[in-house]
Amino acid sequence: MQLSYAGGFKESAQQVAEFERAGLDLAWVAEAYGFDGVSLMGYLAASTERVQIASGILPIYTRTPTLLAMTAAGVDALSDGRCHLGLGASGPQVIEGWHGVPYDKPLGRTREIVEICRDVWAREDRLVHDGPIYHLPLPEGQGTGLGKPLKIIAHPVRPRIPIWIASLGPKNVEVTAEIADGWMPLFFHPEKAKEVWGDDLARGRAKRSDDLDDLWINAGGLLAIGDDVESLRDLARPMIALYVGGMGAKGRNFYNDLVCRYGFEQEAAEIQDLYLAGKKQEAAALVPEALLEATSLCGPAGYVAEKVAAFAEAGVTHLGVTPIPTGDQTPADLIGQVKEMCEAV
């Protein structure tokens, strides 16, 4: 499950420890423009024993490739080998607006960062990298000329830490399927996944290295189990409207493009127009019911079990959930129930 990035980190960590006992396998720690994600990952390492701890995501523009590698290796050491490094490009609003860094060459940067991280962790030799974007050490004529190849001082717990990439566009997904251990698609539609991403995934997998296992896929949505809980899907409306309507400008919104590819072109355009005009509630009201249903797991136990199977059939290996308890349920109860459903698939 994804942890909130709006605050309450200590409370979230306490919840993760409880969810761990209920069967939670992996906790995603986001990083937007609030607190950093790595601090919470380290806190989780100290307060949990089994659950895997993943960044979801660290933006590729905000740290050097070697710092990303050092950070993941550090959390991996603190957690006794439970770190996953989730990477993504974020978007130009955050990268250029908050960090003041040009949002350029996301595919090339991602590919080189993955290469550098794996070289750092392997610790086979001093690090030398001469790519189109990153040069380690800096070449002659740049900087002071005093840079020299180095090897990470510490010995990483593992020579290969799992790397996940958040991607949506055709080229991004192709690269993800080629080089990553795992893929994090947002608003995953099980019935439309093959139509939208099938060719991109196939092209990437065809170039995948033999030393990589099969690609993991993390996807899911709101989780509510019981009678008459379908209306809880509406809780996803504001977030979908935010991403489809507000996370980017016209013609430069990856999430809007995705919803269009799902077949909701008119709705996506109207949601964006309303959201950019400041009419957020009206935009949320236009999120199609069919999209809410496809990207959530809300209903009686039998229905949710069928949805779990549908996600698995679409290739999902890690079911991501946001539990919404009703009545006398607790979030841990829901995690325990859906864990049994996953094991039955």
N, C-alpha and C positions, 0 to 999 in steps of 0.2 A: 504494500500500500504506500501511497504518497503521503508524506508528512506535510502539514501546513507550513507555509513559509511566511506567514503574517505575524508570527509571534507565539508566545507560549511554548518555547522550546523545551523547557524543563518538564512541563506537563506532557508534551508529546513524547518525550523520552520515557517517562513513567508509563505511558500507554503502550509504547512499543514493548517494554518489558512484560507487560500483561499479555499483549497480543502474541508475543513469542511463546508463552506458555500455552496459548490456544492453538498454535500451529502456524503462525506467520513465518514465512520463509525469508522475505526480503523487504527491507524498508528503504524507500526512496527519499532522499533529502534534497529538496530543491534549493536553488539559489537565484533569486531575482534581483531586487535592489533594496532588500531589507538587511538582515544579518547575513553573514556569509554562511555557506553550507557546510564547510569543512569543520567549523567549530562544533556544530551539532553532531557530525559524524564521529568526531573524537569522543564527545560526551556519550553517545550511544555505545561506542566500543567499551566504555567503562561500566555502563549500566545494563548491558545485555550479555548473554553467553553464547547463543546459537545463531540468532537471526543475522542474515547477510546485510551489510550496510552499503548502500549505493548512493552515489551522487546522481541526482536526477533533475537538472544537469549542472555541470560546471561549464560555463561558456568558454569556447575555445579562444576567445580574444582577450580574456582578462588575466591570463597567466602565461608565462613562457612554457613551451613544451616540457622542458626539464623540470620546472616547478610543478607542473601537473603530475609528472612521473614521481617526483619526490613526495608530493602530497599523498598520492594513492599508496605509495610504499609505506609512508608513515602511518596512515590509518590502518593499513593491512597489518603492520607490526603491532599496533595497539590492540587490534581486534583478533589477533592470532589467525590471520588469514581469512578474514571475512569481508574484505573491501571489494567493491565493484566500482569501476570508474565509468560514470555516465557522462558523455560529452554531447554538446550541441552548439549550434551557431547562434542561438537566441534570435534576436532581431535587431534591425538598425536603430529602432527607437531607444532600446536599452543600451546597446553597445556604443552608439555614437552619442546618445543623449546623456547617459549616466557615466559611462567610462571614458568618453572622448576619444574613442579609437575607431579608425575607419572600418566599416563593415565590408570587407573585400575578400575575395577568393576563399569562400567557405569550404568548398570541396578540396582544394589543394591543401589548405591548412589542416583540415581534418586528417587527410591521408598522411601528411608528414608528421603530425603530432602522434598519431598511432604508431608510426614507425619508430619515432624517437623514444616514446615511452617504453616500448618493448625492448629496445636496445639498452635503455637505462636499467630496466629490471633484470635483464639477462646477465648484465655485468660481465660480459665475456671479454671486453676490451675497453680501452678509453673511448669516450664518445666522440665520434666524428660524423658529421652529417652535412652534406652539401646538396641541398634541394633547391627547387625554384624559389622557395620562400624563406626557409630557415637555413642558416649557415653556422655550424658549430665546429670549431671556433669561428669567429668572424674572419673573413678572408683579408688578405693583405690589402691595405688601402682603406680599410674601415676600422674605426675605433683607434685604440692606441697601438695596435699591433702586438700587444703583450698576451693576448688570449692563447691558451694552450689546451689540448685535449685532456679531459679529466674523466675519472670513473667515480660513480657514486661511492662515498665513503662507507656508508652503512651497507650491510648485506640484506637485501630484501627477503622477506619471509618466503615469497614465491617468485620464481623467475617470470611468471606470466600471470598478471592480474586481469580478470575479465574486463573488457571494454565494451560498453554499450554506446550506441549512437542514436540520438533522436533525429529523425529525418522524415520528411513527407513528400518532397518533390521527386520526380522520376530519377534524375541524375543522383540526387542525394541517397535515395533508397538503393540504387544500384551499387554505389560505393559502399554503403553500409553492409550490404549482402556480401560484398567482396572481402572486406577487411575486418569487420567487427565480430566480436563474440556474440553480441546481442543487439536487437533493434527495439526502439521505443517509439512506436507510432501513436500519436494522439488521435482520439475520436475514431478508434478502429471499428469498422463496420464489417462483421464477419461475413455477411452475405455478399458484400461488394469488394472484399479484399483482393480476391483473385483477379477480378475485372480491373481494378484500379492499379494494383501493384504487382500482379503476377509476372508480367514481362520484365519489369525492372528487377525484381528479385531473381528471376531466372538468369538474366544477363550477369548480375553480380555473382551469383553462385557458380556460374560457369568459370569465373576467374578466381574463385576462392582457393587459397592455399591449402595444400593437403594437411598441413599441421594445425589447421583450425577445425574444431568440431562443427556439427550442424549449427546453424544460426538460431539463437534463442529469440523469442518474440514476447514482449511484455505488453499486454493490453487488457482492457476490462472496462470498469465503470462503477457507477453507484450500485450498491448492494443492499437490497431490502428483501426479507423473506417473510411471507405471510399473506393472508387474504386482504384484498383491498389496499395494497401498498403501491399500486401502479402510479398513483398520483405523485408519489415521491420522486418520480423521474423529473418532475418540474424543478426540483432543486438544482438540476444541472443547467437549466436555462440561462441564468446569468453568466456562468462561466463560458458556455458555448457562444453566447452573444458577444462576450468580451473578446474571445479569440477570433471568431469569424468576423466581427464588426470592427473591433478596435485595435487588434494587434497587427498594425500595418496600415499603409495608405492604400488607396485605390490602385489596383494593378500590382501591388507589392504586399500581398497578404497570403501567406502560405496556407493558412487554415481556411480562408475563404475559397481559395483555389481547390482545396480538398473537398469541401462540401459541394462545390460545383461539380466536381468529378463524380460525386455520389449521385448526382442527378437533381440537386436542389439549387439550380442556377438562379432562378427568380428570387427564392427566399434568401439566398446568400447576398444578393445585390441589395435587397430591401433591408436586411438586417444591418448591412454595412452603412447604408445611407442614414438609417435612423441612429445608429450608434455614433457615427461621426458627427451627427447633428446634436448630440447630447441627449437623445431620447432613448436611454438605456432600457427602461422598462418596456417600452414599445418594441424595441429590438428583441428583447428576450421573449416576448409574447409570440414572435413570429418564428421562433425555432421550431422546425417541423416535428410533429409528434412521432413520425416514423424514424427520424434521426435519434430522438431521445430513447425510443424503444430499442433501436438497434445497438446503441452504445451503452446500455445499462443492463443490470441484472436485478430487476424489481418485479416480484410476483410471488405466487405460491411456490412451495419447495419444489414441486415437480417441474414447474416452468423454469425456475432458476437452474435446476439440474440440466434441463434441455439447453439453456443458454450456455452453461459451462461447456457442454459437449460441442455446441456450435463454435465457440471460440477455439476449442482444441482442434476441431475439424479444419478450421481456417488456418491452423499452424501455430496458434498461441501456445507457448510453453510455460509462461509465467502469468498467471491470471492476476491482474491488478484490481483491487477493490477499494471502494470507499464505503465502509459499513454505516448503515443508517438504522439503528435499532428502533423498534416500536414496542409499545406495551412494557412488559417486564424484561425484554431482551436487553443484552449489553452488546457493545461492539465485538467483544471477545466471543460471545455466543455465535454471532454471525460468521466470524472468521472460522470458528470450529466447524460449523455446518458446511460452509462452502469448501473447506479443506477436505472434508469427507467426500464431497461431490467430485472434487478434482481427482482424488485418489481412485474414485470409481470409474473414471473415464478411461 
